[in-house]
Amino acid sequence: MAKIYYQEMTPAGHRVIEALKQKRPTLIARLKAARALGDLSENTEYSTAKRELRHLESRLRYLDKQLTYAKVIDVSDDGKVALGKVVTIRFLDDREEATYQIVGRHQAEQASLTEEVLAFDSPLGLALKGHTAGTTVTVHAPAASYQVTIIAVKVK
């Protein structure tokens, strides 16, 4: 049985989907123009346009399906740590600083190791939730507890 993830989407993410949809007429026009050139088996313009349109349609089907289950959130600039914001923290034990974008669990699971993301429902994410810059919070993780100070909270 497939898992369905309820992911969060900002209005900016919604606009990206709309921008992709606006590319569709241009690709269809390119495909029609390439088809008019003749022999489709030897027509690289036709093959390229067809492949790009197929890729766009595939991405849109995937994103539309995701959007069905998404909760659209509005990222306000109230200074509080929340989903969709970027937070910079300092770990009090070693004074190291780190910057993370706060994301939903599904987005965090899909992120590459080089992306600086933090799942909103992780122990650190939950501890930071709703706090503002200058606040020191205690994080209760499964293996240990530690403290961090929020340095900055920004809207991406």
N, C-alpha and C positions, 0 to 999 in steps of 0.2 A: 504494500500500500504506500502510495507516495505521500510525502510530508508536504503540507502547505504552510508556507511561512507568511506571516502577516508582517510585511516590512513597511517601514515608514518612508514617505516621500515628501520632499519639500516642494514648494511651488516651482523652484528652479528646475528640479528634476522633471516635473510635469511639463515645463516649457521645452526641455530637451526632446521629449517624446513628440511634442507638437512640431518642433523644428524638423524632426525626422520625417514626419508625415508630409510636411511641405516639400520635401525633396522628391516625393513620389511622382508628381506630374512632370518634373524635369526629366527624370529617368525614363518615364514612359515615352516622352517625346523623343528622347535619344534613341530608344529602342525602335520606335516607328521609323525614324529617319534612317537608321542603320538597315532596317528590314527592306526599305525602298531601294537600297543599293544593289540588291540582286542576290546572287548565289550565297545562301546562308551558311553553307558548309565551309566556305573559304572566307567568310566575312568576319574579320576580327573585331570590328566596331560593334557588330551585332552580338557576338559572343561576350564581349566585355560589358555592354549595356545590359544584356540578359543576366549575367552573373551579378552585377551590381544591384539590379532590381530584385533579384531573388534574395540576395543578402539583406537588403533593406526590408523586404517583406518578412523575412524570417525574424529579424530583430524586432520589427513592429509587433508581430504575433506574440513573441516572447514578452515584450514590454506591456502589451495590452493585457496579457494574462496576469502579469505581475500587478498591474494597476487595478485589476479586479479585486485583488485582496489587499491592496495598499491603503494605508491611512494617510491622507495628505495632511501634513503638518505645516504650520506657519511659524517660521523661526523668527521670533521677536528679538529686538535688541534691548532687552530688559536687564542685561548684565548677569543673569543667572545661568548656571550650567544647565543645559537642556539638549535634547536631541537635535542634531544638525549643527551644533555650535563647535567651535574650536577652543580648547582649553589648554592653558599652559600651567603646569604644576611643578612644585619643588618637593622632592622627597626629603623629609627632615633628617633621616638617619645618615644619608651620604651627601646631601645638598645637591644632588643631581637634578637637572630640569628635564622635562619632557613635554612635548606638545602633541595632543591627540584631537582627532575629530570624533565627536560623540555620534555613534551610529547604532542602528538596531542590530540584534543578534545575527540575523541572516547576512547583513552587509559585512559584519565583522568576520563571519565564517568564510565569506567569499573573498575577503581582502588578501592581497599578497603579503608576504612577510616584510616587504619594504614599505608598505603603507602604514602610517601612524594613525590607527583607528582604535577606538575603545568602545566596546559594547556597553550600551546604556544599562543593561541589566547585570553587568559584571560587578563583583564586589567594589571595585574602584569607581565604576560608573554610578552605582547606587549611592555610594558615600558622597560623591560630588554633586549629585542631583539637587538642583534648587539653590545651591550656594553661590556666592559672588566672590570676586577677586578680593584677596586679603584675608579670606577665611581659612582657618586650619581645621582639617577634618581627620578623624580616625577611620581607617579602612580596616574592616574585619574580614580578612581573607581566610580560606580554609586552613592554610598552613601557619599563618602569623597575622598579627595586627601591626599596623604602622601608621604614621601620620604624614600628611602632605599639606602643603599650603598652596592655595590657588593663586597664581600670579596674575593671569589674565583670562578673560572670557570674551570671545569675539564671534560675530556672525561671519561665517565663511563667505 
